Amino acid sequence: QVQLVESGGGVVQPGGSLRLSCAGSGFTFSSYGMHWVRQAPGKGLEWVAAIWYDGAFTKYADSVKGRFTISRDNVESTMSLHMNSLRADDTAVYYCARDIGTFDYWGQGTLVTVSS
Amino acid sequence: TTLTQSPAIISATPGDTVNISCRASQDIDDDLNWYQQKPGEGINFIIQEASSLVPGVPPRFRGSGYGTDFTLTIDNMESEDAAYYFCLQHDRFPYSFGQGTKLEIK
């Protein structure tokens, strides 16, 4: 069955960096676009970034543009989110989601806490 | 596109019909989905393209609407339906979400 597993979350100081990963299994990873979505504590969800199935195109929310970079490795069936210049308002659970024209499967999420 | 979801919290008794609204700030055709989130269980895809039930989802879940006004209806609600529900528009980037509705059991 389709599985998405995020990893890499943790506590980081403001201004720091972190790299999140999403491992896909149970489907042909290279055939699907992928997304990152986040949910701050007690808040609604926010779309963060998207990458096309072949990695040729990417899109970012204005709130992370220039600080976050989405990438993928279709050989390893993984997607990454490189996060730089982290701020307190980046604190959230980060989810990866598969794109079928919309989101069908989601991972369980990984918590990123930006705090000194 | 801003999605305004209401109510924020709803308390219902098993057997009730529950309605959750999602209003878009501009026309999004039927590019709206509904999801269910339960603590520790992840996020489940329940309604796609405004009104199509995702395979495997109980038929007591119904979606309706087009353009800017959408509704998720749970007929004859069951206690296992207690969860957080949210809508997503995928008509255009940046994709956006409703603020969510917490469905509680009375």
Interface residues (C-beta under 8 A of the other chain):
Chain A: H35 V37 G44 L45 E46 W47 A50 K59 A61 D62 Y95 G101 T102 F103 D104 Y105 W106 G107 Q108
Chain B: D31 N33 Y35 G42 I43 F45 Q48 V54 F86 L88 H90 F93 P94 Y95 S96 F97 G98 Q99 G100
